Amino acid sequence: MSAETFIYPYSETVAYLQSSDIRDLMKYAIREDFISFAGGMPNNHLFPVDEVEKIYHNLPRHIKELSFQYGPTTGYPPLVEVMKKYMESKGIDMSEHRLMITTGSLQAIYIVTQLFADPGDTLITENPSFIGALTLFKSFQVKLHGVSMDHNGIIPEKLEETFRKAKKQNEKIKFLYVIPNFHNPAGLIYSKERRKFLLDFIEKNDLILLEDDAYNELYFSDLSKNKTVPVIAMAQDSQRQKIIYAGTFSKILGPGFRLGWLVLPEEIFHKAEIIKQSLDACSPNLSQVIAHAFIEGGYMRNYLQRIRPEYKLRRDLTIESVKKYFPQNVKYVEPQGGFYIWFELPEGISAKQVLDYAIDNGVVFVLGKSFDPARISDNTFRLAYSNVNPNDIRPGIKIIAEGIEYAMKT
């Protein structure tokens, strides 16, 4: 058979794969002549390069050798222990839960999805939601129901209505996925009342909650810090067994470390371990050794105190510029931490038209449609200020504002 006529026997799963819109926009984001508000990445210049160099240089020879080797599937034991203590410092009762190190938080989400979801099952997410999780969920051939949010988090009445309709259609609802702290992409933080509602909701409906807490440490004030108590830390015993918690080092040490973690009920931990074993055997041991030394050596606290003001500066410059240049009928929530601001244009105004104008003038951001499970939102967009040069924020926002004015006139 010639190369021209050969047909590759793809699996059915391949049909459900789709590229992230953010990845597609990276061709602009990596150009030096572009101002990028697209990628939700930490700032390159803020990584703890000097600290990591010092840590590795001072590691004993036998630990360096160990770091190049395969490790336990569930994680480098010293790191697992220090992360368990960290979780307990957040108020999480670990007596009936276990902690597993994962290769980034997206692997953590993958493991949970494989644990529970079969093709045709239903998952409930927020709308908007993390594009990486949405892409992953769709690859499992599940039904996705996105639930609207307001500035306090997921809207209770909307969630109850979505759940009721799905049950009426005899759908198998496997879990609810939420991002309570400095949400990606919405930038908001759940109120205490909404967190309590989630706990009551999962208990009443016997539903699993997957809590994605990637941005917990990136608060901008003590006031916002006090609001970041994990949902699982607020849970009663009967509720805690229904909650799985995912965290990551990607937004702190750096995505290149490829480290995250899962906190799971004891009962399902072994099954999760088998799934992870089939994926990669173990997460990078070198990264885990360095992460452990970074925490145990006292570097983490100083590093976080250094980077929080840097991200706050970028947030402040972005908000200041938005207030100066954007039309007043553009809605947004001012973030109290994290990397993102979510914008809603007036009905009938196309965010795609704004993006096209911005790209033509050297600025890129991400359309809200990318974060909509149904991919129908056309008047929303996300700006990520985290990896933008502070000097580029004002001119970049001004160009986007011009694009909004242009879209409103056409």
Secondary structure, 3 states (H helix, E strand, C coil): CCCCCCCCCCCHHHHHCCCCHHHHHHHHHCCCCCEECCCCCCCHHHCCHHHHHHHHHHCCHHHHHHHCCCCCCCCCHHHHHHHHHHHHHCCCCCCCEEEEEECCHHHHHHHHHHHHCCCCCEEEEEECCCHHHHHHHHHCCCEEEEEEEECCEECHHHHHHHHHHHHHCCCCEEEEEECCCCCCCCCCCCCHHHHHHHHHHHHHHCCEEEEECCCCCCECCHHHHCCCCCHHHHCCHHHHCCEEEEEECCCCCCHHHCCEEEEEEHHHHHHHHHHHHHHHCCCCHHHHHHHHHHHHCCHHHHHHHHHHHHHHHHHHHHHHHHHHHCCCCCEECCCCECCEEEEECCCCCCHHHHHHHHHHCCEECEEHHHHCCCCCCCCEEEEECCCCCHHHHHHHHHHHHHHHHHHHHC
